[in-house]
Amino acid sequence: MSKSVLREKAKEFAKNIVFMTNAIKVNKKEYVLTNQLLRSGTSIGANIHEAQYAQGTADFISKLEIALKECYESEYWLELLFETKYLEEELYKKLNTDCGLIRKMLISSCKTIKENNR
C-alpha cells in the first residue's frame, strides 16, 4: 500500500484521541463524552483505511464521506469537552486544528474524485 498523507494524519489523530480520552477517564472520571469522541475520532482513520480496499469509485467516495461525517462529529465532541472544562485549551486547539486539517483534506479528496469521474 502506498504512503498516504491523509491516512497517516488520520492515524496520528486517532492515537492522540485514544491517549487524551484515556487520560480524561482516569483523571476526571468522565466517560460518556470521551467514549463518543473515541468512537468518532478513531472511525475517521478506519474509514479512510477501508476506502483503500473499496469495491469501486462509488464505494471509495462513500467511505471518505463517512470519514468526513465522523470528522464533523469529532469536532463537536472536542468542542463540548473543552466548553465543559474536561479538555485544556492548548490540547483542544491542537486536536481541533488537526481534525480540521483532515476534514479539509477529505473534502478536497471527495471533490477531486467526483470531478474526475463525471
HELIX and SHEET records of a PDB file:
HELIX    1   1 VAL A    5  LYS A   28  1                                  24    
HELIX    2   2 VAL A   32  ALA A   51  1                                  20    
HELIX    3   3 THR A   57  GLU A   83  1                                  27    
HELIX    4   4 GLU A   89  ASN A  116  1                                  28    
END                                                                             
